[in-house]
Amino acid sequence: MTAEEQPTMEPVIWFEGTLIRDPQPHGGQDDWLLETLVDPDGDAPKITIRAHGAEHSANIRDNARKGSRLMVKGTAGDEGSGVDIEATSLAFDPSHDDPDGKQ
């Protein structure tokens, strides 16, 4: 197998954060942008997450609001797209958070 034939493994990103605004529709019916911060009280940069698909869409409609905690598994967004992470899995209010949102 030559180098061109070897599949490249894209790094997986795990990310926890807090939504800084309500999810925004993006493009099609099941396409969303989520803007988050790692530390909502700090000066960390904003992270933009794109979630696409009917399952993500239902989860976002039911659970995502400004201030919601979330855990994301995904891959890096395309350079220049404005998307930092392409979500493959989303969880809102992760179970390791207390009901008041504190860890």
DAZI-V642112 format. One record per residue. RES is the residue in three letters. SS is DSSP state (~ for helix, > for strand, _ for the rest). PHI is phi in whole degrees, -180 to 180 (NA if undefined). Layout:
RES_SS_PHI + RES_SS_PHI
//
This chain:
MET___NA + THR___-85 + ALA_~_-60 + GLU_~_-68 + GLU_~_-86 + GLN___-76 + PRO___-67 + THR___-96 + MET___-93 + GLU___-84 + PRO___-61 + VAL___-93 + ILE_>_-111 + TRP_>_-110 + PHE_>_-145 + GLU_>_-120 + GLY_>_-163 + THR_>_-128 + LEU_>_-66 + ILE___-98 + ARG___-159 + ASP___-60 + PRO___-57 + GLN_>_-114 + PRO_>_-60 + HIS___-143 + GLY___79 + GLY___-81 + GLN___-60 + ASP___-110 + ASP_>_-124 + TRP_>_-132 + LEU_>_-114 + LEU_>_-120 + GLU_>_-104 + THR_>_-136 + LEU_>_-128 + VAL___-68 + ASP___-127 + PRO___-64 + ASP___-96 + GLY___-102 + ASP___-112 + ALA___-67 + PRO___-69 + LYS___-70 + ILE_>_-113 + THR_>_-103 + ILE_>_-116 + ARG_>_-107 + ALA_>_-121 + HIS_>_-133 + GLY___124 + ALA_~_-62 + GLU_~_-66 + HIS_~_-61 + SER_~_-60 + ALA_~_-63 + ASN_~_-62 + ILE_~_-65 + ARG_~_-59 + ASP_~_-80 + ASN_~_-128 + ALA___-95 + ARG___-143 + LYS___-52 + GLY___95 + SER___-66 + ARG_>_-82 + LEU_>_-148 + MET_>_-122 + VAL_>_-127 + LYS_>_-117 + GLY_>_-171 + THR_>_-127 + ALA_>_-65 + GLY___-72 + ASP___-67 + GLU___-58 + GLY___84 + SER___-83 + GLY___86 + VAL___-105 + ASP___-86 + ILE_>_-134 + GLU_>_-94 + ALA_>_-72 + THR_>_-108 + SER_>_-150 + LEU_>_-131 + ALA_>_-136 + PHE_>_-101 + ASP___49 + PRO___-51 + SER___-65 + HIS___-81 + ASP___-87 + ASP___-71 + PRO___-56 + ASP___-85 + GLY___90 + LYS___-87 + GLN___-91
//
